[in-house]
Amino acid sequence: MAHFSKVPMFSKEDFDDWKIHGPLKILKPNTAGAITDGAPQMVEKPRSEWTSEDKKKANLDNVAKDTLYKTLDKNIFSKIKMCSTTKELWEKLIQICEGNEQTKENKLSVAMQKFENLKMKVGETLNEFDERFSSLFNELAALGKDSGNREIALK
């Protein structure tokens, strides 16, 4: 049985920070500086002053990258391995997997053509056909095509 107690967990706040800003910077109030708008100016905290909580937060980007790396196949990994932050890695994955608007349109056109030409193959079982049909239907849905029940029933 796997032990997950050593795997750092993300809090919603940690994820929101990472998602927006990339790697977290560990900050502390600047006691030597002036207070602006009732709050002290924040400066980067030296590593020698980091608490265990600070170290955990500073490592979140590495944990997130590691989590993503473990889910990717070799082909995709080779395209993103040079990314230095999780945010950069995530944006590259979006570009690779979703593409720009023209790429999305092309993928939708190809999927629609596959859907229109979908027929049961000789020797194919109903379950096999249903799997192909469901896979294609899910692909269309992921590309934003809302196939009505009537269109599905006709197919």
MODELLER restraints for C-alpha pairs under 7 A, 6 or more apart:
rsr = mdl.restraints
at = mdl.atoms
rsr.add(forms.Gaussian(group=physical.xy_distance, feature=features.Distance(at['CA:18:A'], at['CA:24:A']), mean=6.55, stdev=0.5))
rsr.add(forms.Gaussian(group=physical.xy_distance, feature=features.Distance(at['CA:19:A'], at['CA:87:A']), mean=6.62, stdev=0.5))
rsr.add(forms.Gaussian(group=physical.xy_distance, feature=features.Distance(at['CA:22:A'], at['CA:85:A']), mean=6.68, stdev=0.5))
rsr.add(forms.Gaussian(group=physical.xy_distance, feature=features.Distance(at['CA:22:A'], at['CA:86:A']), mean=6.72, stdev=0.5))
rsr.add(forms.Gaussian(group=physical.xy_distance, feature=features.Distance(at['CA:22:A'], at['CA:87:A']), mean=5.29, stdev=0.5))
rsr.add(forms.Gaussian(group=physical.xy_distance, feature=features.Distance(at['CA:23:A'], at['CA:61:A']), mean=5.30, stdev=0.5))
rsr.add(forms.Gaussian(group=physical.xy_distance, feature=features.Distance(at['CA:23:A'], at['CA:85:A']), mean=6.82, stdev=0.5))
rsr.add(forms.Gaussian(group=physical.xy_distance, feature=features.Distance(at['CA:24:A'], at['CA:57:A']), mean=6.72, stdev=0.5))
rsr.add(forms.Gaussian(group=physical.xy_distance, feature=features.Distance(at['CA:24:A'], at['CA:58:A']), mean=5.73, stdev=0.5))
rsr.add(forms.Gaussian(group=physical.xy_distance, feature=features.Distance(at['CA:25:A'], at['CA:44:A']), mean=6.79, stdev=0.5))
rsr.add(forms.Gaussian(group=physical.xy_distance, feature=features.Distance(at['CA:25:A'], at['CA:58:A']), mean=6.71, stdev=0.5))
rsr.add(forms.Gaussian(group=physical.xy_distance, feature=features.Distance(at['CA:26:A'], at['CA:44:A']), mean=5.78, stdev=0.5))
rsr.add(forms.Gaussian(group=physical.xy_distance, feature=features.Distance(at['CA:26:A'], at['CA:45:A']), mean=5.64, stdev=0.5))
rsr.add(forms.Gaussian(group=physical.xy_distance, feature=features.Distance(at['CA:26:A'], at['CA:54:A']), mean=6.42, stdev=0.5))
rsr.add(forms.Gaussian(group=physical.xy_distance, feature=features.Distance(at['CA:26:A'], at['CA:58:A']), mean=6.80, stdev=0.5))
rsr.add(forms.Gaussian(group=physical.xy_distance, feature=features.Distance(at['CA:27:A'], at['CA:42:A']), mean=6.00, stdev=0.5))
rsr.add(forms.Gaussian(group=physical.xy_distance, feature=features.Distance(at['CA:27:A'], at['CA:43:A']), mean=5.36, stdev=0.5))
rsr.add(forms.Gaussian(group=physical.xy_distance, feature=features.Distance(at['CA:27:A'], at['CA:44:A']), mean=4.34, stdev=0.5))
rsr.add(forms.Gaussian(group=physical.xy_distance, feature=features.Distance(at['CA:27:A'], at['CA:45:A']), mean=4.88, stdev=0.5))
rsr.add(forms.Gaussian(group=physical.xy_distance, feature=features.Distance(at['CA:28:A'], at['CA:42:A']), mean=5.42, stdev=0.5))
rsr.add(forms.Gaussian(group=physical.xy_distance, feature=features.Distance(at['CA:28:A'], at['CA:43:A']), mean=5.57, stdev=0.5))
rsr.add(forms.Gaussian(group=physical.xy_distance, feature=features.Distance(at['CA:28:A'], at['CA:44:A']), mean=6.22, stdev=0.5))
rsr.add(forms.Gaussian(group=physical.xy_distance, feature=features.Distance(at['CA:28:A'], at['CA:45:A']), mean=5.46, stdev=0.5))
rsr.add(forms.Gaussian(group=physical.xy_distance, feature=features.Distance(at['CA:29:A'], at['CA:40:A']), mean=5.73, stdev=0.5))
rsr.add(forms.Gaussian(group=physical.xy_distance, feature=features.Distance(at['CA:29:A'], at['CA:41:A']), mean=5.86, stdev=0.5))
rsr.add(forms.Gaussian(group=physical.xy_distance, feature=features.Distance(at['CA:29:A'], at['CA:42:A']), mean=4.49, stdev=0.5))
rsr.add(forms.Gaussian(group=physical.xy_distance, feature=features.Distance(at['CA:29:A'], at['CA:43:A']), mean=6.20, stdev=0.5))
rsr.add(forms.Gaussian(group=physical.xy_distance, feature=features.Distance(at['CA:30:A'], at['CA:40:A']), mean=6.31, stdev=0.5))
rsr.add(forms.Gaussian(group=physical.xy_distance, feature=features.Distance(at['CA:30:A'], at['CA:41:A']), mean=5.45, stdev=0.5))
rsr.add(forms.Gaussian(group=physical.xy_distance, feature=features.Distance(at['CA:30:A'], at['CA:42:A']), mean=5.37, stdev=0.5))
rsr.add(forms.Gaussian(group=physical.xy_distance, feature=features.Distance(at['CA:30:A'], at['CA:43:A']), mean=5.74, stdev=0.5))
rsr.add(forms.Gaussian(group=physical.xy_distance, feature=features.Distance(at['CA:33:A'], at['CA:41:A']), mean=6.64, stdev=0.5))
rsr.add(forms.Gaussian(group=physical.xy_distance, feature=features.Distance(at['CA:34:A'], at['CA:40:A']), mean=6.68, stdev=0.5))
rsr.add(forms.Gaussian(group=physical.xy_distance, feature=features.Distance(at['CA:35:A'], at['CA:41:A']), mean=6.23, stdev=0.5))
rsr.add(forms.Gaussian(group=physical.xy_distance, feature=features.Distance(at['CA:61:A'], at['CA:85:A']), mean=6.74, stdev=0.5))
rsr.add(forms.Gaussian(group=physical.xy_distance, feature=features.Distance(at['CA:61:A'], at['CA:86:A']), mean=5.89, stdev=0.5))
rsr.add(forms.Gaussian(group=physical.xy_distance, feature=features.Distance(at['CA:64:A'], at['CA:86:A']), mean=6.41, stdev=0.5))
rsr.add(forms.Gaussian(group=physical.xy_distance, feature=features.Distance(at['CA:65:A'], at['CA:86:A']), mean=5.20, stdev=0.5))
rsr.add(forms.Gaussian(group=physical.xy_distance, feature=features.Distance(at['CA:69:A'], at['CA:77:A']), mean=6.85, stdev=0.5))
rsr.add(forms.Gaussian(group=physical.xy_distance, feature=features.Distance(at['CA:80:A'], at['CA:89:A']), mean=6.13, stdev=0.5))
rsr.add(forms.Gaussian(group=physical.xy_distance, feature=features.Distance(at['CA:80:A'], at['CA:92:A']), mean=6.70, stdev=0.5))
rsr.add(forms.Gaussian(group=physical.xy_distance, feature=features.Distance(at['CA:83:A'], at['CA:89:A']), mean=5.28, stdev=0.5))
rsr.add(forms.Gaussian(group=physical.xy_distance, feature=features.Distance(at['CA:98:A'], at['CA:104:A']), mean=6.52, stdev=0.5))
rsr.add(forms.Gaussian(group=physical.xy_distance, feature=features.Distance(at['CA:104:A'], at['CA:143:A']), mean=6.88, stdev=0.5))
rsr.add(forms.Gaussian(group=physical.xy_distance, feature=features.Distance(at['CA:108:A'], at['CA:140:A']), mean=6.70, stdev=0.5))
rsr.add(forms.Gaussian(group=physical.xy_distance, feature=features.Distance(at['CA:108:A'], at['CA:143:A']), mean=6.07, stdev=0.5))
rsr.add(forms.Gaussian(group=physical.xy_distance, feature=features.Distance(at['CA:111:A'], at['CA:140:A']), mean=6.35, stdev=0.5))
rsr.add(forms.Gaussian(group=physical.xy_distance, feature=features.Distance(at['CA:115:A'], at['CA:136:A']), mean=6.83, stdev=0.5))
rsr.add(forms.Gaussian(group=physical.xy_distance, feature=features.Distance(at['CA:120:A'], at['CA:129:A']), mean=6.01, stdev=0.5))
